[in-house]
Amino acid sequence: MATINAIVGVGSGLSASLARLLAKEGFKIALAARQVDKLDGLSTEIGAISFQADASNPDDVNRLFSKVEQQLGTPTVVIYNPSWRIRGALIDLDPAEVAKTIKITAYGGFLVAQAAAKLQLKAGGGAIFFTGASASVKGYSLSAPFAMGKFALRGLAQSIARELAPQNIHVAHFVIDGAIRSATRIKPDDKPDSFLDPDAIAQTYLNILRQPRNAWTWEVELRPWVEPF
C-alpha cells in the first residue's frame, strides 16, 4: 500500500507539525483547507499537494478524495483536524453559529471518515485519526456548542473504530487536553512545559500509527503537567 497521508483542516500548528513529520517519514502528503492559499508555504516546504475543500460540505469532501486518489493514490492515513468554536451563555447563543460549530467539528468528521473508509476498504486497510480536545470528555461552562461537536466526534470515532478494526482500518481519537504552544503562546518562565508542543503531539500520532494490529488503541489523551485530569 502506498504511503499517502491526507490531512484535512490544515493550519500553522498541529497540522503543520503532523505534515512535516510524516513527510520526513517518507509519506506523500495531501493537505486540505477551506483557504488553500494559506497552505502554499507548507506545501512548498515539504513537497505536498494542496487542495481546497470545506470539510462540512459533502460535495467538497467527495471531490477532495477523488482528486487525492487520482493524483496520489489511495490515502492510507487520513487525519481530521478541523473544528469551530463559539462561546457564550446558553440563552445568548446564535443557533446558526451553534449549527456551524457542530457541522464543522463533527459532521465534517463523518463525511471525511466515510470518504476515506470507502477507499481504504477497497485497498485492504488504512488509518483514520481524529483530533479531539478537553471538550471531548468535559463540557465546560459557556462552551456548550464546542462540547456538543467534540462529544459527537468522539462518539463517531469510538463507533467506527469497532466497526472498521476487523477490516484492517485503524481508527483513533486524540484528546488534546491543554493549550498547544504557538508563536503567540509562549510558555511562562515559572511554569516550564506548561503548553503542549505540537511536534511532540505529532510524534504521538506517528507512534499510534505504528502500533501492531494486535495492540491497537482507539483513544489516547495528551496533556501537560499543569492540566488537571
C-alpha distance (Angstrom), angle and dihedral (degrees) to the residues before:
residue distance angle dihedral
M1 . . .
A2 3.80 . .
T3 3.77 117.8 .
I4 3.78 102.8 -117.6
N5 3.77 124.3 153.4
A6 3.80 123.6 -164.9
I7 3.79 116.4 -166.2
V8 3.79 114.3 -167.6
G9 3.79 117.8 -160.2
V10 3.78 102.0 25.6
G11 3.79 123.6 -168.9
S12 3.78 136.5 154.7
G13 3.81 96.8 -82.4
L14 3.80 130.3 52.1
S15 3.81 95.2 -7.1
A16 3.78 91.3 54.5
S17 3.81 91.0 49.2
L18 3.80 90.3 50.2
A19 3.79 92.1 49.0
R20 3.81 93.5 49.0
L21 3.80 93.9 47.4
L22 3.79 95.6 46.8
A23 3.79 92.0 45.2
K24 3.81 87.9 52.7
E25 3.82 88.2 51.8
G26 3.80 90.3 57.0
F27 3.79 101.4 -97.2
K28 3.77 121.5 143.6
I29 3.80 105.7 -125.0
A30 3.79 130.6 -140.6
L31 3.81 115.0 -174.6
A32 3.80 124.4 -163.8
A33 3.80 132.3 -171.9
R34 3.77 139.8 147.4
Q35 3.82 90.2 -114.6
V36 3.77 101.9 45.9
D37 3.82 95.5 -179.8
K38 3.80 90.1 71.1
L39 3.81 88.2 64.6
D40 3.80 95.9 60.0
G41 3.80 97.1 94.9
L42 3.80 95.8 45.7
S43 3.80 92.7 43.3
T44 3.80 91.2 53.5
E45 3.80 92.2 45.1
I46 3.81 96.2 54.6
G47 3.80 101.6 23.5
A48 3.79 94.8 -111.3
I49 3.79 129.6 154.6
S50 3.82 115.6 -123.8
F51 3.78 126.9 -146.8
Q52 3.79 131.8 -171.0
A53 3.79 112.7 -129.4
D54 3.78 140.7 147.7
A55 3.79 103.1 -141.2
S56 3.80 91.8 -152.6
N57 3.81 92.5 58.1
P58 3.84 114.5 84.5
D59 3.81 94.0 -153.3
D60 3.81 91.7 50.4
V61 3.80 92.2 49.3
N62 3.80 94.1 48.2
R63 3.80 90.7 47.0
L64 3.83 90.5 48.4
F65 3.79 94.5 54.1
S66 3.77 92.1 43.4
K67 3.80 90.2 54.5
V68 3.81 93.4 44.7
E69 3.79 90.8 51.2
Q70 3.82 92.2 47.5
Q71 3.80 95.8 46.9
L72 3.80 102.7 33.2
G73 3.79 109.6 8.8
T74 3.79 131.6 -114.5
P75 3.83 110.8 -12.4
T76 3.79 100.2 -122.3
V77 3.82 94.3 -175.3
V78 3.80 121.3 36.8
I79 3.81 122.8 -177.2
Y80 3.80 121.2 -166.9
N81 3.80 112.1 -154.9
P82 3.84 109.8 154.2
S83 3.78 123.4 115.2
W84 3.77 138.7 156.9
R85 3.77 127.0 -148.9
I86 3.78 134.1 -158.2
R87 3.79 122.4 173.0
G88 3.77 132.0 -163.7
A89 3.78 147.3 100.7
L90 3.78 113.9 -54.1
I91 3.81 94.4 -115.0
D92 3.82 92.0 50.4
L93 3.80 99.9 48.7
D94 3.80 118.5 119.0
P95 3.84 106.8 -125.0
A96 3.81 91.2 -146.3
E97 3.80 91.4 55.8
V98 3.80 90.7 46.4
A99 3.80 89.8 53.2
K100 3.81 89.9 48.7
T101 3.81 90.9 51.6
I102 3.79 92.8 52.8
K103 3.79 92.7 42.3
I104 3.81 95.0 53.5
T105 3.80 98.4 35.2
A106 3.82 100.4 43.0
Y107 3.82 113.9 4.8
G108 3.81 90.5 51.7
G109 3.79 88.5 53.2
F110 3.79 89.5 56.0
L111 3.81 92.5 48.9
V112 3.80 93.3 49.1
A113 3.80 93.6 44.6
Q114 3.78 91.6 49.4
A115 3.80 93.3 49.9
A116 3.79 92.2 45.0
A117 3.80 94.1 47.1
K118 3.81 92.9 52.2
L119 3.80 90.0 58.7
Q120 3.79 97.1 38.0
L121 3.79 93.4 50.4
K122 3.80 89.5 55.9
A123 3.81 89.8 47.6
G124 3.79 93.7 50.1
G125 3.79 100.5 -109.6
G126 3.78 148.7 -17.3
A127 3.79 142.4 155.9
I128 3.81 134.8 -86.1
F129 3.80 117.5 -167.4
F130 3.81 128.8 -172.0
T131 3.79 127.2 -159.9
G132 3.79 111.0 -136.8
A133 3.79 132.4 176.7
S134 3.79 143.4 -148.1
A135 3.81 84.5 -80.9
S136 3.81 89.4 63.4
V137 3.81 89.2 77.1
K138 3.83 104.5 14.3
G139 3.79 125.1 52.1
Y140 3.80 106.5 -146.9
S141 3.79 125.0 -153.8
L142 3.82 114.6 -92.3
S143 3.81 90.2 12.6
A144 3.81 104.1 85.4
P145 3.83 97.4 133.5
F146 3.80 93.7 52.7
A147 3.81 91.0 47.4
M148 3.80 90.2 49.4
G149 3.80 91.2 52.6
K150 3.79 96.5 44.1
F151 3.81 93.9 43.9
A152 3.80 88.3 53.0
L153 3.80 92.4 48.4
R154 3.81 90.2 51.6
G155 3.79 90.8 49.9
L156 3.79 90.1 50.7
A157 3.80 91.1 51.0
Q158 3.79 93.7 48.2
S159 3.79 93.3 48.4
I160 3.78 98.2 47.3
A161 3.80 92.2 41.3
R162 3.80 87.2 64.1
E163 3.79 92.0 43.1
L164 3.78 99.5 45.9
A165 3.82 104.4 34.2
P166 3.83 92.2 80.7
Q167 3.81 86.7 54.5
N168 3.82 92.7 54.8
I169 3.81 97.5 -102.3
H170 3.79 113.4 129.2
V171 3.81 111.5 -147.3
A172 3.79 117.6 -171.6
H173 3.81 136.0 173.6
F174 3.82 122.0 -152.6
V175 3.81 118.2 -153.6
I176 3.81 105.9 -153.2
D177 3.79 99.0 -162.1
G178 3.79 103.9 -174.9
A179 3.78 145.1 25.0
I180 3.80 118.3 -55.5
R181 3.79 117.2 -132.1
S182 3.79 116.3 -112.8
A183 3.79 141.1 159.1
T184 3.80 89.0 -84.7
R185 3.80 95.7 41.4
I186 3.80 109.2 63.5
K187 3.80 121.0 -179.6
P188 3.84 114.0 -108.5
D189 3.80 116.2 -114.9
D190 3.79 92.4 -124.8
K191 3.83 93.3 53.1
P192 3.81 110.7 43.8
D193 3.80 116.4 -169.0
S194 3.79 91.2 15.1
F195 3.81 93.2 134.4
L196 3.78 125.6 60.9
D197 3.80 113.4 -108.0
P198 3.85 108.7 -129.9
D199 3.80 90.6 -146.5
A200 3.82 90.4 54.2
I201 3.81 90.7 49.4
A202 3.80 89.7 50.5
Q203 3.80 90.0 52.5
T204 3.80 89.1 56.0
Y205 3.81 90.8 53.2
L206 3.80 88.5 53.0
N207 3.81 91.6 48.3
I208 3.81 91.0 52.6
L209 3.79 90.0 47.1
R210 3.81 89.4 55.5
Q211 3.80 94.9 52.1
P212 3.81 114.7 123.1
R213 3.77 113.3 -112.5
N214 3.81 91.3 -114.6
A215 3.82 89.8 63.7
W216 3.81 106.8 34.8
T217 3.77 120.9 154.3
W218 3.79 122.5 -152.4
E219 3.82 96.5 -161.3
V220 3.79 140.4 26.0
E221 3.81 130.5 178.7
L222 3.80 122.3 -144.3
R223 3.78 123.0 -168.8
P224 3.82 139.5 151.4
W225 3.77 119.2 -115.8
V226 3.83 93.0 -100.7
E227 3.81 93.4 64.6
P228 3.82 118.4 91.4
F229 3.80 118.0 -133.6
